[in-house]
Amino acid sequence: MGNNLLHLNLIQSTLLAAGWSSDDVRTPADLPALETALAAQPQATLVLDLGSGEDTSALSWLTEITRRWPALQVVLLCAQRDEALLMQAMRSGAREVLDSPPEPTELTQTLQRLAPQSDQAHAAAGRLAPMLAFIASKGGNGSTQLASNLAWLLALEFQRDTALVDLDLPYGDASFYLGGGQARHSIDHLARQGPRLDSQLLRSSLHPVHERLHLLAAPATPVLPRGITPASLTRVLTLARQQHEVVILDLPRQPDELTLQALQLADTVFIVMRRRVPDVRNAQRLMQLLQDQGVPLAHMRPLLNRFDETGPLEAAAIDKALPRPIAHRVANDPTALQACVHLGLPLHEHAPGSPVLRDLRQIGSQCLALPLPHRRGWLDRWLGKSVASSQP
């Protein structure tokens, strides 16, 4: 639907060329015509073109339409996509917001993704994917970098459908470490959907970093978790675990109500620290707090990051100070790590031979009971690139 006939003709021709039949693609002239069509086909997708975005009056009746037909998927087209419009669109029931006119490939891929799908791989069996949480005992411990790079390894090398959830609402920057561009939607918008929250809405809110790696991002601008309840967060995380094979949580250092809820749901909690007295002291306090909040001590795994850097504490002393000894050690690679921070690239792209990746592979293998992935040698990688570059 829309007022620009040229745009509507472009959309219709794009969908017909992509394989939809003429019976599948309709252009209702007005709201009564749309309601008549939905009465016969309630499980449909509405592509609503707002053009330049100067007139957003259609969003007022869209709210009522999506309330009456909750199975309706809505793709909004608009030339301008500022934060106010995105929030209004989400509240009106839109699942995606694309450019107006849309890029043909992006439109068809979006509509294919929103098509009804079953979660039989997990939901039918009633199983939930394992959920691994990273929380730092002190700022600057590299917790987000570890979480994001482990997510990449699980997706690329272990071939597991992985979701990374950034729960640091005020300052989350996991999207930067993933190198996958700016996400359009964020977890705060999703968690406020209440009864409308379902698997399809989650799918449309995930940012596709890679075909096996999706990000549920923190807001682009700092926000406080007002309006997000532990129950709504539980619903989001449960749906993510139903749709993926692994879920990784990147948590803020200061535990709040939402963080504690996520930690209680996690199967494994990595307490990330370095060889410094404040880190270990804070790790002691954090582990005690988590135990008091019902997180089993068996779920907590102290992780000593940059273990081979110079520090005042030896690993044996740290083991004695903590309720549980160090479970994992990750090497220090300052040159590669700093370069990745400045460039916004994951380690596997900038420094595939980094010892940090070696240790993260071991963590992934041990925590998920998976065999270590077979890694190609430099000659295989070089030949693979040569073959790829020679393709027309």
C-alpha positions in Angstrom: 0.0 0.0 0.0 1.1 3.6 -0.6 0.4 6.8 -2.5 3.2 6.5 -4.9 2.1 4.4 -7.9 5.6 4.3 -9.3 6.9 2.7 -6.1 4.0 0.3 -6.0 4.6 -0.9 -9.5 8.3 -1.3 -8.7 7.5 -3.4 -5.7 5.1 -5.5 -7.6 7.4 -6.2 -10.5 10.2 -7.0 -8.0 8.1 -9.6 -6.2 6.9 -11.2 -9.5 10.4 -11.4 -10.7 11.4 -13.1 -7.4 8.8 -15.9 -7.9 5.7 -14.6 -6.2 2.6 -15.1 -8.4 0.2 -12.3 -9.4 -2.4 -13.9 -7.0 0.0 -13.5 -4.1 0.7 -9.8 -4.7 -2.2 -7.3 -4.1 -2.3 -3.6 -3.9 -5.3 -2.5 -1.7 -6.5 0.9 -2.6 -7.6 1.9 0.9 -8.1 0.7 4.4 -11.4 -1.0 3.8 -9.9 -3.0 0.9 -7.0 -4.0 3.2 -9.4 -5.2 5.9 -11.4 -7.2 3.3 -8.2 -8.9 2.1 -7.1 -9.7 5.7 -10.4 -11.2 6.5 -9.7 -13.8 3.8 -6.0 -14.1 4.4 -5.0 -13.1 8.0 -1.5 -14.5 7.7 -0.1 -12.0 5.2 2.6 -9.5 4.9 1.8 -5.8 4.4 4.4 -3.6 2.7 3.4 0.0 3.6 5.2 2.8 1.7 5.4 6.1 3.5 7.4 7.7 0.8 9.5 10.6 2.1 8.1 10.1 5.6 6.5 13.5 5.9 3.1 12.0 6.4 3.0 9.3 9.0 -0.7 9.3 9.6 -1.0 5.7 8.4 0.8 4.5 11.5 -2.2 5.5 13.6 -4.5 3.0 11.9 -1.7 0.4 11.5 -1.6 0.0 15.3 -5.3 -1.1 15.2 -4.8 -3.3 12.2 -1.9 -5.2 13.8 -3.9 -5.6 17.1 -6.8 -7.1 15.2 -4.6 -9.3 13.0 -1.7 -10.3 15.2 -0.4 -12.7 12.5 0.1 -9.9 10.0 3.8 -9.1 9.2 4.4 -5.4 8.4 7.3 -4.0 6.4 7.5 -0.2 6.5 9.1 1.7 3.7 10.4 5.2 4.4 13.1 7.5 2.9 14.0 8.8 6.4 14.6 6.5 9.3 15.4 8.5 12.3 15.1 7.1 15.8 11.7 8.7 16.5 10.2 7.1 13.3 11.7 3.7 14.1 10.2 3.8 17.6 6.8 4.8 16.2 7.0 2.1 13.6 7.9 -0.6 16.2 5.0 0.5 18.4 2.6 0.4 15.5 3.6 -3.2 14.8 6.1 -2.9 12.0 8.7 -5.8 11.9 11.1 -4.1 9.5 11.8 -0.6 8.2 13.4 -0.3 4.7 14.3 2.5 2.3 11.6 4.0 0.1 11.8 2.9 -2.7 13.3 -0.4 -1.4 16.4 -2.0 -2.8 14.9 -5.1 -4.6 17.3 -7.7 -3.1 16.8 -6.4 0.4 13.0 -6.4 0.0 12.8 -9.9 -1.3 15.2 -11.3 1.4 13.2 -9.5 4.1 9.9 -10.9 2.9 11.3 -14.4 2.7 12.7 -14.1 6.2 9.3 -13.0 7.5 7.5 -15.9 5.9 5.9 -18.3 8.4 8.6 -20.7 9.7 8.6 -23.5 12.3 11.0 -23.7 15.1 10.7 -27.5 15.1 14.4 -28.0 15.5 14.2 -26.8 19.1 10.7 -25.9 20.1 9.1 -29.2 19.1 11.6 -31.1 21.2 11.2 -28.7 24.0 15.0 -28.1 24.2 16.7 -24.8 24.8 20.1 -24.0 23.4 22.9 -23.6 25.9 23.4 -20.0 27.0 26.8 -18.7 28.0 27.1 -15.4 29.8 30.2 -13.1 30.1 30.5 -10.6 32.9 33.6 -8.7 33.9 34.8 -8.3 37.5 36.2 -4.9 36.6 36.1 -2.5 33.7 38.7 -3.0 30.9 38.9 -6.8 31.3 38.0 -7.5 27.7 34.8 -9.3 28.4 32.9 -8.0 25.4 35.8 -8.8 23.1 35.9 -12.3 24.4 32.1 -12.8 24.0 32.0 -11.4 20.5 35.0 -13.4 19.2 33.7 -16.6 20.8 30.4 -16.0 19.0 32.3 -15.6 15.7 34.2 -18.9 16.2 31.1 -20.8 17.2 29.4 -19.6 14.0 32.2 -19.9 11.5 34.4 -22.8 12.7 32.0 -24.8 14.9 29.1 -24.3 12.4 26.6 -23.5 15.2 23.7 -21.1 14.7 24.7 -18.5 17.3 23.0 -15.4 18.8 24.9 -12.8 20.6 22.7 -10.7 23.0 24.2 -7.4 24.1 22.5 -6.6 27.5 24.7 -3.6 28.3 21.8 -1.1 27.6 23.7 2.1 28.4 27.0 1.4 26.8 26.8 -1.8 24.8 29.2 -2.0 21.8 29.2 -5.6 20.8 28.1 -4.6 17.3 31.4 -2.7 16.9 33.5 -5.7 17.9 31.5 -8.0 15.5 32.3 -5.8 12.5 28.8 -6.3 11.1 27.6 -2.8 10.8 25.0 -0.9 12.7 22.0 -2.9 13.8 18.6 -1.4 13.0 16.7 -2.8 16.0 17.7 -3.2 19.6 16.7 -5.3 22.5 15.0 -2.5 24.4 12.5 -2.1 21.5 11.9 -5.8 21.4 11.5 -6.5 25.1 8.7 -3.8 25.3 6.5 -5.6 22.8 4.6 -7.5 25.5 2.0 -10.0 24.1 3.1 -9.2 20.5 6.5 -10.7 21.1 6.9 -13.9 19.2 9.5 -15.9 17.2 8.9 -14.0 14.0 9.3 -10.6 15.7 12.5 -11.8 17.2 13.8 -13.0 13.9 13.1 -9.6 12.3 14.8 -7.8 15.2 18.1 -9.8 14.9 21.0 -8.2 13.0 22.5 -10.6 10.5 26.2 -10.4 11.0 26.8 -13.8 9.2 24.5 -16.5 8.0 25.1 -18.4 11.3 25.6 -15.4 13.5 23.0 -12.9 14.6 23.2 -10.0 17.0 20.5 -8.7 19.3 22.0 -5.3 19.8 22.0 -2.8 22.7 20.5 0.6 21.8 22.6 2.9 19.6 22.2 5.7 22.2 22.4 5.1 26.0 19.1 4.2 27.6 18.0 3.1 31.0 16.1 -0.2 31.2 12.7 1.5 31.9 9.8 -0.6 30.7 11.8 -3.8 30.4 10.9 -6.3 33.0 12.7 -9.6 34.0 9.7 -11.5 32.6 10.0 -9.8 29.1 13.7 -10.4 29.1 13.1 -14.1 29.9 10.7 -14.3 27.0 13.3 -12.8 24.6 16.1 -15.1 25.8 13.8 -18.2 25.6 12.8 -17.4 22.1 16.5 -16.8 21.1 17.4 -20.2 22.6 14.6 -21.9 20.7 15.8 -20.5 17.4 19.6 -21.0 17.8 22.1 -23.6 18.8 24.1 -21.3 21.1 23.2 -18.0 22.8 26.0 -15.8 24.2 25.2 -12.9 26.6 27.4 -9.9 27.0 26.5 -8.4 30.3 27.3 -5.0 32.0 29.8 -5.1 34.9 27.3 -3.6 37.4 24.6 -6.2 38.1 21.0 -4.9 38.0 17.6 -6.6 38.0 17.8 -7.6 34.3 21.5 -8.8 34.5 20.7 -11.0 37.5 17.7 -12.5 35.7 19.9 -13.3 32.7 22.6 -14.8 35.0 20.0 -17.0 36.7 19.0 -18.4 33.3 22.5 -18.9 31.9 24.0 -22.4 31.8 27.6 -21.0 32.1 28.7 -17.7 33.6 32.3 -16.6 32.8 33.6 -14.3 35.4 36.3 -12.4 33.4 39.3 -11.0 35.4 42.9 -10.1 35.0 45.9 -10.7 37.3 45.2 -7.6 39.4 44.2 -7.3 43.0 41.0 -5.2 42.4 39.9 -7.7 39.7 40.2 -10.7 42.1 38.6 -8.8 45.0 35.6 -7.8 42.8 35.4 -11.4 41.5 35.0 -12.6 45.0 32.2 -10.2 45.7 30.5 -10.9 42.4 30.5 -14.7 42.9 29.1 -14.3 46.4 26.4 -12.0 45.1 25.4 -14.4 42.4 25.2 -17.3 44.9 23.0 -15.2 47.1 20.7 -14.6 44.1 20.4 -18.2 43.3 23.0 -18.7 40.6 24.7 -22.1 41.3 28.4 -22.0 42.0 28.8 -24.9 39.6 27.7 -22.6 36.7 30.4 -20.0 37.4 33.7 -20.3 35.6 36.4 -17.8 36.5 38.2 -16.8 33.4 41.7 -15.3 33.6 42.1 -13.0 30.6 45.5 -12.0 29.3 47.0 -14.5 31.7 50.5 -14.2 30.4 50.7 -10.4 31.0 52.8 -9.1 33.9 50.7 -8.8 37.1 51.1 -8.8 40.8 49.1 -12.0 41.4 50.0 -15.6 40.4 47.4 -18.0 39.2 47.8 -20.1 42.4 47.0 -17.1 44.6 43.9 -16.3 42.6 42.7 -19.9 42.9 43.0 -19.7 46.7 41.1 -16.4 46.8 38.1 -17.5 44.8 35.2 -19.9 45.7 36.1 -21.8 42.5 39.6 -22.1 40.9 40.3 -20.6 37.5 38.5 -22.6 34.9 39.9 -21.0 31.7 42.9 -18.9 30.6 43.1 -16.7 27.6 46.4 -15.4 26.3 47.4 -11.8 25.8 47.9 -10.5 22.3 47.9 -6.7 22.8 49.0 -5.7 19.3 46.2 -7.7 17.6 43.6 -6.8 20.2 44.2 -3.1 20.1 44.2 -3.1 16.3 40.8 -4.9 16.3 39.4 -2.3 18.7 40.5 0.6 16.5 39.4 -1.1 13.3 36.2 -2.6 14.5 37.1 -6.0 13.3 36.8 -9.5 14.8 40.1 -11.3 15.5 39.5 -14.0 12.9 39.6 -11.4 10.2 42.5 -9.2 11.4 44.7 -11.8 13.2 43.5 -15.4 12.5 46.6 -16.9 14.1 46.1 -15.1 17.4 46.7 -17.2 20.5 43.5 -15.6 21.9 41.5 -17.5 19.2 43.3 -20.7 20.1 42.2 -20.4 23.7 38.7 -19.4 22.8 38.4 -22.5 20.6 39.3 -24.6 23.7 36.6 -22.8 25.7 34.0 -23.4 23.1 34.9 -27.1 22.8 34.9 -27.7 26.5 31.8 -25.8 27.4 29.7 -27.2 24.6 31.2 -30.7 24.5 32.2 -30.2 20.8 35.3 -31.5 19.0 37.8 -28.8 18.1 37.1 -27.6 14.5 39.5 -28.6 11.7 41.5 -25.6 10.7 42.9 -25.2 7.2 46.6 -24.6 6.9 48.0 -21.4 5.4 48.4 -23.1 2.0 44.8 -24.3 1.9 43.6 -20.8 2.9 45.8 -19.2 0.2 44.6 -21.7 -2.5 41.0 -21.1 -1.4 41.4 -17.4 -1.8 43.1 -17.9 -5.2 40.3 -20.0 -6.4 37.6 -17.6 -5.1 39.4 -14.6 -6.8 39.5 -16.4 -10.1 35.8 -17.0 -10.2 33.9 -14.7 -12.7 
